[in-house]
């Protein structure tokens, strides 16, 4: 299995704030515009997020997005 769970943060992550689960079992991440991403899970669920990729931990199957400042 190569999918990862996507989490979002508003500030820098920490042990106390590891991020909020946004979408599980993400199979595809596609840029749709500046700081706009379409995520698709292995179950066909799609969500979009405005932000940037903060970090990817592929061994842990975890991708962390930081929301864009509004």
Secondary structure, DSSP 8 states (H G I E B T S, - for coil): ---EEEEEESS---SS---EEEEEEEEEEEEEETTEEEEEETTS-EEEEEEEEEEEETTTTEEEEEE---
